[in-house]
Amino acid sequence: MAPRTIEVWDWPVRLFHWLLLALVVGSVVSVKIGGGAMVWHGRFGQAILGLVVFRVVWGLIGSRTARFASFVRGPRAIADYLAGRWRGVGHNPLGALSVLAMLAVIGFQAATGLFAYDDIAYRGPMAPAVAGAVVDRLSGWHRLGQWALFAVVALHLAAVLWYVLVRRETLVRPMLTGRKEVSADDARDRANDGGGPIRLLLALALAALAVWATSGVFNPPPLPPAPDLGF
């Protein structure tokens, strides 16, 4: 039967992907510049946190192509994929694990960055809410976490290149257009629902709520200055 072109990723997932790429690049560049750019580093980090929350929620209630349940599989599916027996479109079983790993690492970096303090140009919006020892510990984790971030990004890029050079299959075009040519059998198995505007608004609202709640609005008020005793 003739191949068909179907939707493999919906537009909220594609927009999330490219916004996340831009924000991660911006956060890395701003931290390397340092100084006044650290203000932007913090803003990029909070925006990334909002994106991660959105993707997690959309992965639970969004369209079929976006839901984790549609592409995250267990060990048997991974073994089938490695043995060449897996059939499907969208994320393969190993690609699904890379999605989860990237969300976990990037989410960890964004969350620890809320409490980070570099003693010079940046204090995370949530740093005043915890003890100094906790700030020091989370700041250290945040600095170490950058290497995990670089690792998952490098693996992601290597997988994309492998698909292009070995499988002769581009993953960039479907992530731009959302559509891909597949066999007729795979097309029948990929009937999709769009998630709906109500669920999309809910995911966006929860993401915005997460950004607002971690912006420092619930921090305790600063201590009043010590009284001038006239000495």
C-alpha positions as CSV (number, residue, x, y, z in Angstrom):
1,M,0.0,0.0,0.0
2,A,1.1,3.6,-0.7
3,P,2.8,5.4,2.2
4,R,0.8,8.2,3.8
5,T,1.8,11.5,5.5
6,I,0.6,11.8,9.0
7,E,1.1,14.0,12.1
8,V,3.8,12.6,14.4
9,W,4.2,15.6,16.7
10,D,1.6,18.2,17.5
11,W,2.4,21.9,17.3
12,P,2.6,22.5,21.1
13,V,5.4,19.8,21.3
14,R,7.2,21.3,18.3
15,L,7.0,24.8,19.8
16,F,8.2,23.5,23.2
17,H,11.1,21.8,21.5
18,W,12.4,24.9,19.7
19,L,11.7,27.3,22.6
20,L,13.6,24.9,24.9
21,L,16.5,24.9,22.5
22,A,16.6,28.7,22.3
23,L,16.4,29.1,26.1
24,V,19.0,26.5,26.9
25,V,21.4,28.1,24.4
26,G,20.6,31.5,26.0
27,S,21.2,30.2,29.5
28,V,24.6,28.7,28.6
29,V,25.7,31.8,26.8
30,S,24.6,34.2,29.5
31,V,26.3,32.2,32.3
32,K,29.6,32.1,30.3
33,I,29.4,35.9,29.8
34,G,28.6,36.4,33.5
35,G,28.3,39.8,35.2
36,G,25.1,41.6,34.2
37,A,24.1,38.8,31.8
38,M,23.4,36.6,34.9
39,V,20.1,38.4,35.3
40,W,19.1,36.9,31.9
41,H,20.5,33.6,33.0
42,G,18.0,33.6,35.8
43,R,15.1,34.6,33.5
44,F,16.0,31.9,31.0
45,G,16.1,29.4,33.8
46,Q,12.6,30.3,35.0
47,A,11.2,30.2,31.5
48,I,12.8,26.7,31.1
49,L,11.1,25.6,34.3
50,G,7.8,26.7,32.9
51,L,8.4,24.8,29.7
52,V,9.3,21.6,31.5
53,V,6.2,21.8,33.6
54,F,4.1,22.4,30.5
55,R,5.7,19.4,28.7
56,V,5.1,17.1,31.7
57,V,1.5,18.2,32.0
58,W,0.9,18.0,28.2
59,G,2.6,14.6,28.2
60,L,-0.2,13.4,30.6
61,I,-3.3,15.1,29.2
62,G,-2.3,16.3,25.7
63,S,-2.8,14.9,22.2
64,R,-2.1,11.2,21.6
65,T,1.2,12.0,19.8
66,A,2.3,14.1,22.9
67,R,1.3,11.7,25.7
68,F,4.1,9.8,27.3
69,A,1.9,6.7,27.3
70,S,2.0,6.7,23.5
71,F,5.7,6.3,23.2
72,V,7.4,5.4,26.5
73,R,7.8,1.7,26.6
74,G,9.3,-1.0,28.9
75,P,12.3,-3.2,28.6
76,R,10.7,-5.6,26.1
77,A,10.1,-2.8,23.6
78,I,13.7,-1.6,24.0
79,A,14.9,-5.1,23.4
80,D,12.7,-5.4,20.3
81,Y,14.1,-2.1,19.0
82,L,17.7,-3.2,19.5
83,A,16.9,-6.5,17.8
84,G,15.3,-4.7,14.8
85,R,11.8,-5.9,15.6
86,W,10.3,-2.6,16.6
87,R,7.8,-0.9,14.3
88,G,6.3,2.5,14.9
89,V,6.6,6.2,14.2
90,G,7.6,9.1,16.4
91,H,10.0,8.4,19.3
92,N,11.4,4.9,19.3
93,P,11.8,3.2,22.7
94,L,15.4,4.5,23.2
95,G,14.4,7.9,22.0
96,A,11.6,8.0,24.6
97,L,14.1,7.3,27.3
98,S,16.3,10.2,26.0
99,V,13.2,12.5,26.2
100,L,12.6,11.6,29.8
101,A,16.3,12.0,30.6
102,M,16.5,15.4,29.0
103,L,13.4,16.6,30.8
104,A,14.8,15.3,34.1
105,V,18.2,16.9,33.7
106,I,16.9,20.2,32.4
107,G,14.2,20.3,35.1
108,F,16.8,19.6,37.7
109,Q,19.0,22.4,36.5
110,A,16.2,24.9,36.4
111,A,15.0,23.9,39.9
112,T,18.4,24.0,41.5
113,G,19.1,27.3,39.8
114,L,16.2,28.8,41.7
115,F,18.2,28.5,44.9
116,A,21.7,29.1,43.4
117,Y,24.0,31.9,44.6
118,D,27.4,32.7,43.1
119,D,28.4,35.3,45.7
120,I,28.9,37.9,42.9
121,A,26.3,38.6,40.3
122,Y,23.4,36.2,40.8
123,R,21.1,35.0,43.6
124,G,18.2,32.7,42.6
125,P,14.7,34.0,43.4
126,M,14.1,31.2,46.0
127,A,17.5,31.5,47.7
128,P,16.2,33.7,50.5
129,A,13.6,31.1,51.4
130,V,16.2,28.5,52.6
131,A,19.2,28.3,54.9
132,G,22.6,29.2,53.7
133,A,23.9,25.6,53.9
134,V,21.0,24.5,51.6
135,V,21.9,27.3,49.1
136,D,25.5,26.2,49.1
137,R,24.6,22.6,48.5
138,L,22.1,23.4,45.7
139,S,24.5,25.8,44.1
140,G,27.1,23.1,44.0
141,W,24.6,20.6,42.4
142,H,23.6,23.3,39.9
143,R,27.3,23.7,38.8
144,L,27.8,20.0,38.6
145,G,24.5,19.5,36.7
146,Q,25.7,21.5,33.7
147,W,27.9,18.5,32.8
148,A,24.9,16.2,32.8
149,L,23.1,18.8,30.7
150,F,25.9,18.9,28.2
151,A,26.0,15.1,28.1
152,V,22.3,14.6,27.3
153,V,22.4,17.4,24.7
154,A,25.5,15.8,23.0
155,L,23.7,12.4,23.0
156,H,20.6,13.9,21.5
157,L,22.6,15.6,18.7
158,A,24.6,12.4,18.1
159,A,21.3,10.4,17.7
160,V,20.0,13.0,15.2
161,L,23.2,12.8,13.2
162,W,23.1,9.0,13.3
163,Y,19.6,9.0,11.9
164,V,20.7,11.3,9.1
165,L,24.0,9.6,8.2
166,V,23.1,6.0,8.8
167,R,19.4,5.6,8.6
168,R,19.1,8.3,5.9
169,E,16.2,9.7,7.8
170,T,15.8,13.3,8.9
171,L,14.3,14.1,12.3
172,V,14.5,17.9,11.9
173,R,11.9,18.3,9.2
174,P,9.1,16.5,11.1
175,M,10.0,18.5,14.2
176,L,9.4,21.6,12.1
177,T,6.3,20.5,10.1
178,G,4.9,17.9,12.5
179,R,4.3,15.5,9.6
180,K,6.1,12.5,8.3
181,E,5.7,9.9,5.6
182,V,5.0,6.4,7.0
183,S,3.6,3.1,5.8
184,A,-0.2,2.8,5.5
185,D,-0.2,0.3,8.4
186,D,1.6,2.7,10.7
187,A,-0.7,5.5,9.6
188,R,-3.7,3.4,10.7
189,D,-2.1,2.8,14.1
190,R,-1.4,6.5,14.6
191,A,-4.9,8.0,14.7
192,N,-4.5,11.2,16.8
193,D,-6.7,13.5,18.8
194,G,-5.6,17.1,19.2
195,G,-5.7,17.4,22.9
196,G,-8.3,20.2,22.8
197,P,-8.0,23.9,23.8
198,I,-9.2,23.3,27.4
199,R,-6.4,20.8,28.1
200,L,-3.9,23.1,26.4
201,L,-5.0,26.1,28.5
202,L,-4.8,24.0,31.6
203,A,-1.2,23.0,30.8
204,L,-0.3,26.6,30.0
205,A,-1.9,27.8,33.2
206,L,0.0,25.2,35.4
207,A,3.3,26.2,33.7
208,A,2.6,29.9,34.4
209,L,1.6,29.1,37.9
210,A,4.9,27.2,38.5
211,V,6.9,30.2,37.2
212,W,5.0,32.6,39.4
213,A,5.1,30.5,42.5
214,T,8.9,30.1,42.2
215,S,9.6,33.7,41.5
216,G,10.1,34.6,45.2
217,V,6.6,35.8,45.9
218,F,6.3,33.5,48.9
219,N,9.7,34.3,50.3
220,P,9.8,35.6,53.9
221,P,10.2,39.4,54.1
222,P,13.8,40.6,54.6
223,L,14.9,41.3,58.2
224,P,14.7,45.0,59.2
225,P,18.0,46.8,59.4
226,A,19.7,46.9,62.7
227,P,18.9,50.0,64.7
228,D,21.4,52.8,64.8
229,L,22.6,53.0,68.4
230,G,24.6,56.1,67.8
231,F,28.0,54.7,68.5
